[in-house]
Amino acid sequence: MIRHGETVMNARRLTCGGGVDTVLNDEGRRQAHIAAQVLDAMPADSRPSLIIHSDMNRTRETTAIMNAALKLPVLGDNELREHMMGEWEQQPWDKVFPHLRGDPDAVPRGGESRRQFSARIRAAMTRHLNAHTSERVLFVTHGGVFHSFQVMHDVLDRNLFTPNATLHHFIPEPAHDPMPWRVTLYEWKNELRQGPAPICPSQPYTAK
């Protein structure tokens, strides 16, 4: 799973949920090209064989850049769009983050609660994974989707920030508690680097 590249709204530090279809900026396009390098350098048995993105400009453009060389089959799904923020849309991050760290059932006017959003994402991903059991699926999604995993598994005590265009490799490990995966973060810093991802609280992680 990967978050899209930086957008115009991200750079302005404004909340951009599923109701704002912003586009990548130059930095976001650069990040997507770097993500393509990461995918190309991964072991062959770990590379994706299918890409599924939310049907929003920022994920579609990120997908197109990463897939220029891979040429993988691509599916879009509007159910994977970002958290519908309603009245919180286009507000400064500092004003909205306290809401996102509070009651997961709080509903912004015209939007959806974190728990509703998490249920939507879980249903969409489950549907796709069940339909493509023989594929290694790359989901090109949003920062809020990473947050939704915290709500799914009642891990609400972490201030999680997922940088743009960072690749996370999920390997099912049912014994892990509370999230049943081992999650590896792949980055490109002059070469392919990998390490534990902060999304998974059962793994040690040191911020870089």
Backbone bond lengths (Angstrom), bond angles and torsions (degrees), N, CA, C in turn:
res aa  C-N    CA-C-N  psi(-1)  N-CA   C-N-CA  omega(-1)  CA-C   N-CA-C  phi
1 M - - - 1.464 - - 1.525 108.33 -
2 I 1.320 115.58 141.50 1.458 119.82 -178.98 1.528 109.37 -140.85
3 R 1.317 115.74 140.25 1.455 120.37 172.20 1.536 108.28 -80.17
4 H 1.314 116.62 148.06 1.461 121.86 177.58 1.532 111.65 -59.56
5 G 1.328 116.28 165.84 1.463 121.39 174.67 1.522 111.63 -69.05
6 E 1.328 114.95 168.13 1.471 120.17 -177.50 1.525 111.09 -60.27
7 T 1.332 115.02 141.60 1.466 120.96 -179.88 1.523 110.60 -111.96
8 V 1.308 114.44 171.54 1.466 120.92 175.66 1.520 110.21 -56.27
9 M 1.339 117.22 -43.28 1.465 121.57 -178.94 1.523 111.62 -70.18
10 N 1.345 117.80 -38.97 1.461 120.30 176.83 1.523 110.65 -57.14
11 A 1.324 116.44 -45.80 1.461 120.99 -177.26 1.522 111.65 -63.00
12 R 1.319 116.81 -28.41 1.467 121.43 178.78 1.524 112.01 -89.16
13 R 1.346 116.77 0.73 1.463 123.55 179.54 1.531 111.14 57.32
14 L 1.324 114.78 43.57 1.455 121.66 177.34 1.525 109.25 -112.97
15 T 1.304 115.64 143.59 1.460 121.27 -178.73 1.518 110.18 -66.28
16 C 1.309 114.51 130.52 1.468 120.37 -175.36 1.522 108.02 -135.71
17 G 1.333 116.56 91.43 1.453 120.61 -178.88 1.512 111.89 -93.49
18 G 1.320 114.86 -153.89 1.446 120.33 -177.14 1.507 114.52 -73.97
19 G 1.337 116.99 -6.16 1.455 120.44 179.29 1.512 114.02 -96.83
20 V 1.345 117.57 0.05 1.465 121.78 -179.27 1.523 108.28 -125.89
21 D 1.323 116.50 113.09 1.460 120.62 -174.83 1.529 110.46 -95.65
22 T 1.315 115.72 68.22 1.459 122.05 -178.36 1.529 110.68 -73.96
23 V 1.320 116.56 168.13 1.465 121.66 -177.87 1.526 109.99 -116.73
24 L 1.335 116.43 165.97 1.462 121.10 175.76 1.521 110.39 -68.24
25 N 1.335 115.73 148.24 1.459 119.95 168.71 1.531 108.51 -97.58
26 D 1.324 117.33 -174.79 1.468 120.14 -178.18 1.524 111.85 -60.57
27 E 1.340 116.59 -39.29 1.454 120.07 178.98 1.529 110.47 -65.30
28 G 1.318 116.56 -39.28 1.458 119.84 178.56 1.515 112.73 -63.79
29 R 1.324 116.48 -38.17 1.459 119.39 177.02 1.532 110.75 -67.98
30 R 1.344 116.27 -37.87 1.471 119.47 176.29 1.525 110.20 -62.25
31 Q 1.327 116.77 -43.03 1.461 120.85 179.36 1.522 111.48 -62.14
32 A 1.330 117.09 -38.94 1.462 120.28 179.57 1.526 110.84 -65.49
33 H 1.335 117.35 -36.45 1.467 120.45 176.21 1.527 110.95 -65.48
34 I 1.335 116.96 -37.84 1.463 120.22 177.02 1.527 110.06 -66.32
35 A 1.324 117.17 -40.75 1.466 120.70 176.84 1.523 110.88 -59.88
36 A 1.329 116.58 -35.50 1.462 120.06 176.24 1.522 110.60 -62.46
37 Q 1.345 117.16 -38.26 1.463 120.92 176.20 1.523 110.85 -62.47
38 V 1.338 115.95 -41.38 1.459 120.46 179.19 1.522 110.06 -60.66
39 L 1.323 117.09 -47.44 1.460 120.88 -179.09 1.522 111.04 -62.20
40 D 1.321 116.49 -39.58 1.458 120.63 -178.90 1.524 111.59 -67.08
41 A 1.341 116.92 -31.50 1.465 121.23 -176.70 1.524 113.36 -87.32
42 M 1.324 117.94 -10.39 1.462 120.68 -178.88 1.524 110.86 -68.55
43 P 1.335 117.53 152.97 1.471 119.99 174.82 1.531 110.29 -55.90
44 A 1.310 116.07 145.31 1.466 120.43 -174.75 1.522 112.04 -57.94
45 D 1.347 117.27 -35.20 1.462 119.35 -177.07 1.527 112.76 -80.23
46 S 1.345 117.21 0.77 1.466 121.11 176.46 1.524 112.45 -111.51
47 R 1.313 116.98 -13.74 1.462 119.47 -178.19 1.521 110.65 -69.33
48 P 1.331 117.01 149.29 1.466 119.30 179.30 1.520 111.53 -69.57
49 S 1.335 114.89 155.67 1.461 121.11 173.59 1.532 111.10 -115.83
50 L 1.341 116.60 -6.72 1.460 122.41 179.60 1.522 107.96 -150.44
51 I 1.328 117.23 137.83 1.461 122.12 176.05 1.523 109.17 -112.77
52 I 1.331 115.25 131.29 1.465 121.20 175.05 1.520 107.27 -124.39
53 H 1.327 117.06 123.96 1.463 120.55 -178.24 1.522 110.77 -122.25
54 S 1.315 115.95 158.66 1.454 119.58 170.88 1.523 107.53 -69.14
55 D 1.306 115.97 154.80 1.462 118.63 -175.16 1.534 110.48 -89.32
56 M 1.342 115.62 56.01 1.458 121.02 177.33 1.528 108.27 -123.84
57 N 1.333 116.82 153.13 1.468 121.00 -174.69 1.525 112.51 -52.92
58 R 1.328 117.62 -43.66 1.454 120.53 -172.37 1.532 112.68 -68.49
59 T 1.330 117.36 -33.22 1.462 118.48 177.24 1.522 111.02 -82.06
60 R 1.324 117.72 -33.90 1.465 119.89 178.26 1.535 111.12 -65.91
61 E 1.346 116.42 -40.59 1.462 119.13 179.58 1.522 111.11 -69.53
62 T 1.322 117.39 -40.56 1.465 120.75 176.42 1.524 110.29 -60.01
63 T 1.324 116.17 -44.09 1.462 121.09 178.68 1.528 111.20 -60.72
64 A 1.325 116.73 -45.93 1.467 120.42 -177.38 1.522 111.31 -60.49
65 I 1.326 117.19 -40.71 1.468 120.57 179.80 1.529 110.35 -67.58
66 M 1.335 117.18 -47.46 1.465 120.31 -178.15 1.523 111.38 -65.63
67 N 1.327 116.65 -32.90 1.454 120.50 -172.26 1.526 113.56 -91.81
68 A 1.338 116.90 1.18 1.465 119.85 -177.91 1.526 111.53 -57.34
69 A 1.331 116.29 -39.65 1.465 120.00 179.85 1.527 112.01 -95.27
70 L 1.348 116.46 -34.39 1.466 119.47 -177.32 1.521 112.25 -68.04
71 K 1.347 116.00 -39.05 1.466 122.42 179.65 1.534 112.10 55.23
72 L 1.334 114.74 47.13 1.462 120.18 178.57 1.522 110.60 -87.82
73 P 1.331 117.70 157.92 1.461 119.43 171.81 1.524 110.35 -63.86
74 V 1.327 116.46 146.21 1.470 122.23 -173.56 1.527 109.48 -131.75
75 L 1.329 115.65 137.35 1.460 122.33 173.96 1.526 108.60 -125.28
76 G 1.329 117.17 145.26 1.452 122.26 174.11 1.516 110.39 -113.50
77 D 1.326 116.66 147.10 1.462 120.89 -179.32 1.521 108.92 -146.90
78 N 1.319 116.80 117.02 1.455 120.89 -178.63 1.528 112.67 -68.56
79 E 1.331 117.78 -18.17 1.464 120.23 177.60 1.535 111.67 -70.39
80 L 1.334 117.11 -12.40 1.466 120.98 177.36 1.524 112.56 -95.10
81 R 1.336 116.80 8.48 1.462 119.83 179.30 1.530 110.19 -63.17
82 E 1.331 114.63 164.60 1.466 121.95 -177.71 1.530 111.23 -63.33
83 H 1.314 114.86 161.73 1.472 124.11 175.30 1.530 110.25 -48.60
84 M 1.324 116.40 125.37 1.463 120.71 178.06 1.529 108.32 -76.28
85 M 1.330 116.95 108.37 1.459 122.66 -170.05 1.526 114.53 -91.51
86 G 1.326 117.60 -11.13 1.451 119.05 178.39 1.515 113.10 55.26
87 E 1.341 116.31 -123.15 1.464 121.15 -176.48 1.527 112.98 -68.54
88 W 1.324 118.30 -11.42 1.466 120.60 178.30 1.526 111.88 -84.81
89 E 1.332 117.87 -11.63 1.458 120.57 -178.87 1.533 111.51 -58.90
90 Q 1.322 114.60 141.95 1.462 124.25 174.97 1.532 113.54 63.57
91 Q 1.334 116.48 15.36 1.459 120.87 173.71 1.532 109.11 -90.15
92 P 1.338 118.30 154.07 1.471 119.84 177.98 1.525 111.75 -58.20
93 W 1.326 115.71 143.51 1.456 120.43 -179.96 1.525 112.28 -51.05
94 D 1.319 116.77 -43.56 1.462 120.36 -175.15 1.522 112.59 -60.29
95 K 1.321 116.55 -27.52 1.466 119.97 178.59 1.522 112.26 -81.40
96 V 1.320 116.54 -29.54 1.464 120.80 -173.50 1.528 112.48 -92.50
97 F 1.334 118.28 -33.84 1.459 120.74 -176.45 1.528 113.51 -54.38
98 P 1.347 120.09 -39.91 1.468 118.19 177.71 1.529 113.00 -58.61
99 H 1.328 117.25 -34.25 1.464 120.23 177.03 1.525 110.61 -66.24
100 L 1.343 116.48 -37.35 1.456 120.96 -176.64 1.525 112.68 -78.39
101 R 1.324 116.83 -9.34 1.460 120.75 176.02 1.525 110.95 -106.60
102 G 1.325 116.27 4.99 1.458 120.99 -177.83 1.521 111.82 -102.22
103 D 1.318 115.56 -138.91 1.454 122.70 -175.41 1.532 110.56 -62.99
104 P 1.344 118.73 118.47 1.467 119.97 -179.06 1.530 113.35 -68.73
105 D 1.329 116.88 -9.10 1.466 120.31 178.37 1.525 112.74 -101.22
106 A 1.345 117.15 2.13 1.463 120.18 177.58 1.522 109.81 -69.24
107 V 1.323 116.77 130.60 1.463 121.76 -176.39 1.524 109.67 -112.38
108 P 1.335 118.79 116.96 1.462 120.18 174.36 1.525 109.49 -69.38
109 R 1.311 116.65 144.63 1.455 119.91 -179.96 1.529 109.95 -56.99
110 G 1.333 116.46 124.81 1.459 121.05 -179.48 1.516 114.52 82.59
111 G 1.342 117.63 7.52 1.452 120.60 -177.32 1.513 112.31 -130.37
112 E 1.338 116.29 -154.26 1.458 121.78 -179.32 1.529 109.18 -134.08
113 S 1.317 116.12 152.45 1.462 120.63 177.91 1.523 109.89 -72.88
114 R 1.322 115.41 165.96 1.469 119.34 176.74 1.524 110.66 -61.54
115 R 1.333 116.49 -37.58 1.464 118.82 -179.43 1.539 111.09 -69.08
116 Q 1.323 117.20 -39.33 1.463 120.29 176.24 1.532 110.91 -63.43
117 F 1.322 115.39 -43.73 1.464 120.77 178.35 1.523 110.49 -61.10
118 S 1.331 116.45 -45.97 1.458 120.82 -179.33 1.523 111.39 -60.83
119 A 1.332 117.01 -40.56 1.465 120.84 179.15 1.534 110.53 -64.78
120 R 1.328 116.48 -38.76 1.472 120.33 178.24 1.530 111.02 -63.17
121 I 1.346 116.05 -46.08 1.462 120.26 -179.49 1.523 110.89 -64.70
122 R 1.315 116.22 -43.62 1.472 119.60 -179.42 1.528 110.84 -61.02
123 A 1.328 116.77 -42.82 1.468 120.18 -179.25 1.526 110.58 -64.50
124 A 1.343 116.81 -42.97 1.468 120.39 -177.94 1.525 110.93 -66.24
125 M 1.337 116.93 -46.34 1.464 119.37 -179.05 1.522 111.38 -65.80
126 T 1.324 117.04 -40.74 1.463 120.22 178.41 1.520 110.83 -60.64
127 R 1.319 116.11 -42.61 1.464 120.66 179.15 1.531 110.98 -60.15
128 H 1.331 116.99 -45.96 1.455 120.33 -178.60 1.534 112.06 -68.54
129 L 1.315 117.07 -42.56 1.463 119.51 -178.79 1.521 111.34 -66.41
130 N 1.331 116.93 -35.73 1.464 119.93 176.44 1.527 111.79 -69.22
131 A 1.326 116.12 -31.45 1.464 120.50 -178.78 1.526 112.74 -80.88
132 H 1.340 117.06 -18.11 1.474 120.74 -174.35 1.523 109.99 -131.56
133 T 1.325 115.44 54.80 1.463 119.81 -173.91 1.526 113.28 -66.47
134 S 1.330 117.49 -21.97 1.465 119.83 -178.55 1.529 112.76 -91.67
135 E 1.328 116.80 -1.47 1.465 121.33 -176.33 1.521 111.42 -102.47
136 R 1.330 115.23 154.98 1.469 121.81 166.42 1.527 105.51 -98.51
137 V 1.313 115.63 105.18 1.464 121.74 -170.59 1.521 110.55 -89.92
138 L 1.324 116.15 132.73 1.459 122.05 169.75 1.523 107.57 -105.33
139 F 1.337 116.55 115.50 1.452 121.30 174.79 1.527 108.40 -90.98
140 V 1.317 117.23 122.22 1.465 122.68 175.14 1.520 106.17 -101.28
141 T 1.335 115.43 108.63 1.456 119.74 -166.35 1.529 111.55 -133.44
142 H 1.325 115.16 -144.94 1.457 123.06 -170.28 1.526 110.42 -130.89
143 G 1.337 114.95 162.46 1.456 119.31 177.85 1.510 112.16 -57.75
144 G 1.326 116.57 -38.88 1.459 120.01 -179.86 1.512 113.66 -62.63
145 V 1.333 117.16 -28.13 1.463 119.94 178.90 1.525 110.32 -64.65
146 F 1.339 116.79 -39.21 1.460 119.60 175.74 1.533 110.36 -62.44
147 H 1.324 116.44 -41.60 1.463 120.12 177.15 1.523 110.85 -62.44
148 S 1.326 117.36 -33.70 1.459 120.09 -176.98 1.526 111.80 -62.24
149 F 1.344 117.10 -27.52 1.459 119.86 178.88 1.526 110.69 -66.54
150 Q 1.331 116.56 -30.44 1.461 119.69 176.58 1.523 110.63 -65.16
151 V 1.326 116.20 -41.04 1.459 119.99 179.59 1.527 110.66 -68.87
152 M 1.331 116.59 -40.10 1.471 120.11 178.99 1.518 111.80 -54.99
153 H 1.337 115.64 -36.74 1.465 120.26 -171.93 1.523 112.82 -115.29
154 D 1.354 115.98 16.99 1.470 121.04 176.38 1.520 112.63 54.32
155 V 1.334 115.83 40.63 1.470 121.28 174.43 1.530 105.80 -107.86
156 L 1.314 116.83 82.59 1.456 121.07 -170.81 1.523 112.74 -108.79
157 D 1.339 116.90 10.36 1.465 119.71 -174.27 1.521 112.89 -101.26
158 R 1.342 117.98 12.77 1.462 120.89 -179.49 1.517 110.24 -115.65
159 N 1.326 115.68 136.06 1.471 120.70 172.69 1.521 107.27 -88.31
160 L 1.316 115.74 86.01 1.447 121.41 -173.02 1.518 111.17 -90.32
161 F 1.333 116.36 127.33 1.460 121.28 172.60 1.518 107.70 -123.60
162 T 1.315 116.73 125.16 1.455 121.97 179.52 1.519 109.26 -103.45
163 P 1.326 119.06 112.99 1.462 120.37 -179.96 1.526 111.44 -61.07
164 N 1.307 115.07 154.38 1.463 119.98 177.48 1.524 110.94 -61.41
165 A 1.340 115.18 142.34 1.460 123.67 170.32 1.527 113.59 56.88
166 T 1.330 117.09 37.03 1.464 120.86 173.22 1.523 108.50 -105.14
167 L 1.314 116.07 132.30 1.461 122.30 -173.18 1.524 111.00 -90.57
168 H 1.334 116.13 130.93 1.457 122.71 178.50 1.524 108.79 -119.41
169 H 1.330 115.99 125.38 1.459 122.01 -178.90 1.530 108.74 -104.31
170 F 1.322 116.80 117.08 1.458 123.06 -177.73 1.524 109.63 -99.26
171 I 1.337 116.26 122.52 1.459 122.04 174.35 1.528 107.87 -115.30
172 P 1.330 118.68 121.20 1.471 119.88 -177.93 1.526 111.95 -60.70
173 E 1.317 116.08 128.39 1.464 122.90 173.36 1.519 107.19 -142.00
174 P 1.334 117.04 90.14 1.472 120.83 -172.40 1.524 114.34 -56.89
175 A 1.336 118.08 -25.33 1.468 120.11 -177.88 1.520 112.55 -73.18
176 H 1.337 117.67 -16.63 1.457 119.99 179.97 1.525 110.30 -67.52
177 D 1.303 115.91 140.06 1.452 121.47 -179.58 1.528 108.21 -132.51
178 P 1.344 119.16 132.22 1.470 126.97 5.61 1.522 114.00 -92.37
179 M 1.330 119.19 -9.75 1.463 120.43 179.51 1.526 109.23 -102.69
180 P 1.325 117.90 126.16 1.476 120.75 -170.66 1.517 114.71 -84.69
181 W 1.338 117.61 45.54 1.460 121.26 177.27 1.521 109.74 -143.65
182 R 1.319 114.33 158.81 1.458 120.73 161.74 1.518 105.63 -101.18
183 V 1.326 116.45 125.59 1.461 121.09 -173.69 1.527 108.76 -115.45
184 T 1.317 115.92 123.41 1.456 122.19 179.36 1.521 109.43 -108.65
185 L 1.319 115.81 131.98 1.458 122.33 176.55 1.524 108.72 -95.26
186 Y 1.333 116.46 122.86 1.469 122.09 177.49 1.524 109.30 -104.81
187 E 1.331 116.19 133.42 1.461 122.25 178.75 1.528 109.47 -136.19
188 W 1.325 115.60 159.17 1.463 120.53 175.14 1.528 108.54 -115.92
189 K 1.348 115.98 111.37 1.462 121.75 176.07 1.521 107.12 -133.37
190 N 1.343 114.60 81.12 1.466 123.52 -172.99 1.528 112.32 70.20
191 E 1.306 117.07 -17.28 1.452 123.71 175.70 1.525 107.73 -161.65
192 L 1.326 116.35 169.49 1.457 119.88 178.36 1.518 109.84 -71.66
193 R 1.326 115.95 126.86 1.462 121.18 176.14 1.514 108.73 -124.84
194 Q 1.316 115.62 150.30 1.449 119.72 179.44 1.512 110.29 -144.04
195 G 1.342 115.06 155.13 1.450 120.70 179.63 1.517 109.86 -171.98
196 P 1.345 117.21 176.54 1.453 120.67 179.80 1.526 111.20 -61.55
197 A 1.324 116.48 146.32 1.463 121.82 -178.81 1.523 110.78 -99.90
198 P 1.331 117.55 140.81 1.464 120.02 -176.99 1.522 113.46 -68.28
199 I 1.326 118.49 -13.85 1.466 119.64 179.94 1.523 111.43 -66.01
200 C 1.321 117.99 -23.81 1.461 121.45 -174.38 1.520 110.46 -103.41
201 P 1.325 118.67 104.48 1.469 121.20 -172.79 1.514 114.83 -69.85
202 S 1.339 118.79 -13.60 1.469 119.55 178.78 1.522 112.10 -84.05
203 Q 1.333 117.20 -3.07 1.460 121.12 179.86 1.517 110.91 -107.87
204 P 1.326 117.91 141.41 1.464 119.81 175.11 1.516 110.28 -66.52
205 Y 1.311 116.33 142.36 1.469 119.66 180.00 1.515 109.26 -149.03
206 T 1.313 115.67 133.20 1.463 121.40 174.18 1.519 108.27 -117.97
207 A 1.319 116.83 121.86 1.462 120.36 -178.01 1.524 109.86 -60.76
208 K 1.338 116.86 140.35 1.462 122.02 -178.14 1.519 109.82 -98.78
